[in-house]
Amino acid sequence: MLFAPAAGVIGTLTLASERASRCVTYGEQCTSGLPSWVFEWSAGVGAAALLVALAAPPVRVRQAALAAQVLAEGSALLVILSHA
């Protein structure tokens, strides 16, 4: 549930870095961070785990889904931060 605000904060911090702002402004010093498929995979797994965590009746399944969601969203945020 906190993924969107966290992504906004991390995105702002990334754009505040000298390298990322120079890349956006002048097109210089643009380096690729982690591959985009890692972000897409992480966001997809996080969304699926969210649905399982909300819909599954057994407590153990919901706890495992929540742990998977937190790890997937953390790796997605790491991809955003890698572009700084």
Contacts in CASP RR format, 6 or more apart in sequence:
PFRMAT RR
TARGET T0000
AUTHOR 0000-0000-0000
METHOD contacts of the structure
MODEL  1
MLFAPAAGVIGTLTLASERASRCVTYGEQCTSGLPSWVFEWSAGVGAAAL
LVALAAPPVRVRQAALAAQVLAEGSALLVILSHA
3 73 0 8 1.000
3 76 0 8 1.000
3 77 0 8 1.000
6 73 0 8 1.000
6 77 0 8 1.000
7 76 0 8 1.000
7 77 0 8 1.000
7 80 0 8 1.000
10 77 0 8 1.000
10 80 0 8 1.000
10 81 0 8 1.000
11 80 0 8 1.000
11 81 0 8 1.000
13 81 0 8 1.000
13 84 0 8 1.000
14 20 0 8 1.000
14 80 0 8 1.000
14 81 0 8 1.000
14 83 0 8 1.000
14 84 0 8 1.000
15 21 0 8 1.000
15 24 0 8 1.000
17 84 0 8 1.000
19 29 0 8 1.000
19 31 0 8 1.000
19 84 0 8 1.000
20 83 0 8 1.000
20 84 0 8 1.000
22 28 0 8 1.000
22 29 0 8 1.000
23 29 0 8 1.000
23 30 0 8 1.000
23 31 0 8 1.000
32 83 0 8 1.000
33 79 0 8 1.000
33 82 0 8 1.000
33 83 0 8 1.000
34 78 0 8 1.000
34 79 0 8 1.000
34 82 0 8 1.000
36 79 0 8 1.000
38 75 0 8 1.000
38 76 0 8 1.000
38 79 0 8 1.000
39 76 0 8 1.000
39 79 0 8 1.000
39 80 0 8 1.000
42 72 0 8 1.000
42 73 0 8 1.000
42 74 0 8 1.000
42 75 0 8 1.000
42 76 0 8 1.000
42 79 0 8 1.000
43 72 0 8 1.000
43 73 0 8 1.000
43 76 0 8 1.000
44 72 0 8 1.000
45 68 0 8 1.000
45 69 0 8 1.000
45 72 0 8 1.000
46 68 0 8 1.000
46 69 0 8 1.000
46 72 0 8 1.000
46 73 0 8 1.000
46 76 0 8 1.000
49 65 0 8 1.000
49 66 0 8 1.000
49 68 0 8 1.000
49 69 0 8 1.000
49 72 0 8 1.000
50 65 0 8 1.000
50 69 0 8 1.000
52 61 0 8 1.000
52 62 0 8 1.000
52 65 0 8 1.000
53 62 0 8 1.000
53 65 0 8 1.000
53 66 0 8 1.000
53 69 0 8 1.000
56 62 0 8 1.000
56 65 0 8 1.000
END
